């Protein structure tokens, strides 16, 4: 009986030891799994941290690139402000200088041409008026001579010849734009008429020309000779 009890006690101790070993092994396995999980988590965090650092480095590099571009633009702008436009080539400057000089010379020549034409026109008009003024006394002589011819002598061939010469004179003057100034019955105008006598005449209005002593003439739009007239008061 005592031997059986001792065996049973030994078996119980062995079983207890075995259970303790198993419990210890299980606890160790749990600890190993926990350590492995912790290591995995640490590795993941490290990787995430490295990725974050790389991303931050990339963002920093991009930011530095943008800053470099902005700085380059600012430098370019400041360079333009400081130094102005790009310096032109000497050939371009010479071309611009010659072009400007040619343009000014052409403008001066055009002004000279217009001024010369105007002066020539004025000189021609002055010369024409001078010649016309010298011819007019001949016309006056014809008119006085023909006005003194008696009615019965008008059929004389000589008188008719003189009338033809007179008409030819008048036609020639009209051809060069010389025309007589209207006087008798017209209001007195000092721009065209020269009053040498006044007369009281109730049949005529005030400042109306009653008689013409010498015919006046115009060349184009200017007066060659004023009409000598008698004006009613």
Buried (B, 14 or more C-beta within 10 A) or exposed (E): EEEEEEEEEEEEEEEEEEEEEEEEEEEEEEEEEEEEEEEEEEEEEEEEEEEEEEEEEEEEEEEEEEEEEEEEEEEEEEEEEEEEEEEEEEEEEEEEEEEEEEEEEEEEEEEEEEEEEEEEEEEEBEEBBEEBEEBBEEBEEBBEEBEEBEEEEEEEEEBEEBBEEBEEBBEEBEEEEBEBBBBEEBEBBEEBBBBEEEEEBEEBEEBBBBBBEBBBBBBEEEBBBBBBBBBBE
